[in-house]
Amino acid sequence: DLVGGFAHCWPRRARGFDPRTGEKLLFRFDSGVHDISGWQKGGPIREVFARLGIEEQVPMRRLDHRFWTEGEVFDPPRDPAAHVEALAALHPEDAAGLRACLAAIRQIYDAMFSTGAGRCGIPGAPATPEGMLAFAKAHPLAVEWMPRPWSAFLDQYLRTEAAKQRLSALTGYI
């Protein structure tokens, strides 16, 4: 309904008042290009902006997430290590598994984006048999899990459905 399709934001009034200002609460819902990962160093959006010479001209602001599930609110910390520990505190019975699982996810993420070098940050499969062999040698965990389902990955590390559901919260988005 607007130019840019879903790349816009809209305000919504909420019940309640801001305790700092006394003003009626207003929430801003955003959707659009900020929902595309890639602003990290070496990521596709940052690399394209750098190639165009506009990396410093376009202000990018971090979008924080909030999860509401069955009356519970979880605001993930921005720091990855703090995020892992916050999840471990929410699921103490799976704390060790969460730490191992998220470390493995980080390895696979790094493997995925490692292929973006020389491709404007855009990840993709290596183009040659030698490149594929080198990727497999450098990133065996990513290769192991590439053809396997997410549920099997979680089963490898976690015991409780609650922890599995929490880590699956963004799978439809990602």
C-alpha positions, 0 to 999 in steps of 0.5 A: 500500500506504500511505495517500497512495498514492505520497506516502511514502518507504521506507528501503533498506539498501545495501552499505557504510558511511558513512566519517564515522560507520562506520554501515551506509549507509541510503538513503531513497527518496522519491516524492510531492508533492515530485516536483511542480514548483511550489515556485519563486516564483510556482509553483502549489504555493507560490501555493496554500500562500500563498492558504491562509496556510500557506506558512511553516507547511509546511517544504519541503526541496530534493530533490537528484537523482543520475543513474547511467548505465553506471557513471557518477555525475552529481550535478547542482549546485543552481545552474542556471548551475553545472549547465549548466557541469557538463554542458558539462564532461561533453560538451565537444564539445557545450559551446556547444550545451548552453549554448544549448539550456539557455538556450532551455529556460529561456526556454520554462520561463519562458514556460510559467509566465508564464501562471500569474499570476492563476491561482494559479500554475497555467500554462495557455493564455491565455483570449482571442485577445488574450491568445494574441497577446500570449503569442506576441509575448512568447514566440516561442521557446515558440510555435515549439517547442510543437507540435514534438518534443523530438528535433527541439529537441535536434537544433537544438542538439546533435550527439552522442547522449550529450548528447541522452540526458543531457538526455532523462534526465528527459523521462519524469518531466517 
